[in-house]
Amino acid sequence: MFGLGVPELLLILIIGLVVFGPGKLPEIGRAMGKSMNEFKSALNSTAEAKAPVEKAAAKPAEGDK
């Protein structure tokens, strides 16, 4: 995952604990998780909306037979 190993992730966690404190860290993680989930669903909905347009563009026009 992004070339990060266990020591790097532990260092990031320790810095997060120092900066935000143990009370805010779960809230921040939850907010980041929700944001990532919404971003993924937005990407999927864009791809789903784009598929019918691409399919229609691939069909030849009825007068071009």
C-alpha positions in Angstrom: 0.0 0.0 0.0 1.9 3.1 -1.3 5.2 1.4 -0.3 4.5 1.9 3.4 5.7 -0.8 5.7 4.7 -1.5 9.3 7.3 0.9 10.8 6.1 3.8 8.7 2.5 3.2 9.5 3.3 3.0 13.3 5.2 6.3 13.0 2.2 7.9 11.3 -0.1 6.6 14.0 2.1 7.9 16.8 2.3 11.4 15.1 -1.5 11.3 14.7 -1.9 10.5 18.4 0.4 13.4 19.4 -1.3 15.9 17.1 -4.9 15.0 17.5 -5.0 13.1 20.8 -6.6 9.7 21.4 -10.1 11.1 21.7 -10.3 12.6 18.2 -8.4 9.9 16.3 -11.4 7.5 15.9 -13.6 10.4 14.7 -11.0 11.4 12.1 -10.6 7.8 10.9 -14.4 7.4 10.7 -14.7 10.6 8.6 -11.9 9.5 6.3 -13.5 6.1 5.8 -16.8 7.7 4.9 -15.1 10.1 2.5 -13.3 7.3 0.8 -16.6 5.2 0.5 -18.4 8.2 -1.0 -15.6 8.8 -3.4 -15.6 5.2 -4.6 -19.4 5.2 -5.0 -19.2 8.4 -7.0 -16.6 6.8 -9.3 -18.8 3.7 -9.8 -21.9 5.8 -10.5 -19.9 7.8 -13.1 -18.7 4.6 -14.8 -22.3 3.1 -14.8 -23.7 6.3 -16.3 -21.0 6.4 -18.9 -21.6 2.7 -20.1 -24.9 3.3 -21.9 -23.5 6.3 -23.7 -20.5 4.3 -24.9 -22.8 1.5 -26.0 -25.0 3.8 -27.9 -22.0 5.4 -29.6 -20.7 2.0 -30.7 -23.9 1.1 -32.5 -24.1 2.2 -36.1 -26.9 4.6 -37.0 -30.0 3.0 -38.5 -29.6 4.8 -41.8 -25.9 3.6 -42.2 -26.9 -0.1 -42.8 
